[in-house]
Amino acid sequence: MILIRVVLAAFVLLSAAASAGETHPGQRALLRELAEETGADRATRAEWKALLDSAQYQQSVIDAISRPAEATKAWRDYQKIFLTEQRLRDGLKFWQENQILLDQVSTETGVPAELIVAIIGVETSYGRITGKYKVIDALTTLGLYYPPRAPFFRGELKQFLRLPAERFPLGRDQVTGSYAGAMGWGQFMPTSFANWARDYDADGKIDLWNSRADIIASVANYFVQHGWVAGAPVTDRAERRADAELPELRATETLHTVQSLADRGFSTANQREPERPATLLVLEGAAGSEHWITYQNFYVISRYNRSPMYSMAVHQLAQQLAAGQTKIASQ
């Protein structure tokens, strides 16, 4: 029923755009706002209009984003999706192929190589699944035809138009990504691209599809800019006292301290500073409930994707990769 309503709304918007002499509904207003915000000259405004005029409405994008959410998976099922032998093998191969570059970026940023490799593996299976939609099509469809998320995607569409064309390896009308407009091996939205993507190979372009240097450095920079602390812990398995009381939980936000969690009955075998900010994460694993104490760096991982299970999957894949790399180095 929701999908039917969205399709009908899109049809109405298409009809309204045609009658108003616009290629897409709200296109004229968006271009006017963008011009006012940037002070762009006539040539740039004409370029933006041509790019929007070239965009095609994609019903499959609406279908994908409107699809009813699956029932939330328990951790025991969720981890099977990402913590696979194939992903681990592919990750170790990627690490071996790019070891010098990974070591260099990790040394410069303090972001562990295994975390960079894990993110790329979870996001796109090391570049195998980066998305087949033209980004201009996806963002135009979601920004101008999908009212439930229009404010967010309209903003991303405006940011995509603002990005300098010469920074891309292809024309902006040819750049591809996910149905939501996420780009490259690290799946950067336009705002992330503008703020945190890096031209690490200094060729004048930010190529998140083909340049391993740009891909690796951009993922690392994302974590740096969101507060990654080199050498700080990510998470510890917690021991639960029989009379333990659950604290207030707000996803991955570190609302508590190691000491306050211990006072409530949750402690770790690892020695941590009593005042270190922390929170508790409860996951349903194969052997029952798992209790984890998570820290600021875990929160930073969750800035890539807000799901605590996503963050745990990335962290555990990173641990597996680090162990595998150590084993290879010792041979």
Secondary structure, DSSP 8 states (H G I E B T S, - for coil): -HHHHHHHHHHHHHHHHHHTT-SSTTHHHHHHHHHHHHT--HHHHHHHHHHHHH----HHHHHHHHS-------HHHHHHHHS-HHHHHHHHHHHHHTHHHHHHHHHHH---HHHHHHHHHHHHTTTT----EEHHHHHHHHHHH-GGGHHHHHHHHHHHHHS-GGGSSS-TTT-EE-TT--BTTTTB-HHHHHHH---TT-SSS--TTT-HHHHHHHHHHHHHHTT--TT---EEE-EE-TT-------TT---EEHHHHHHTTEE-SS---TT-EEEEEEEEETTEEEEEEE-HHHHHHTTT-S-HHHHHHHHHHHHHHHHHHHHHHH-
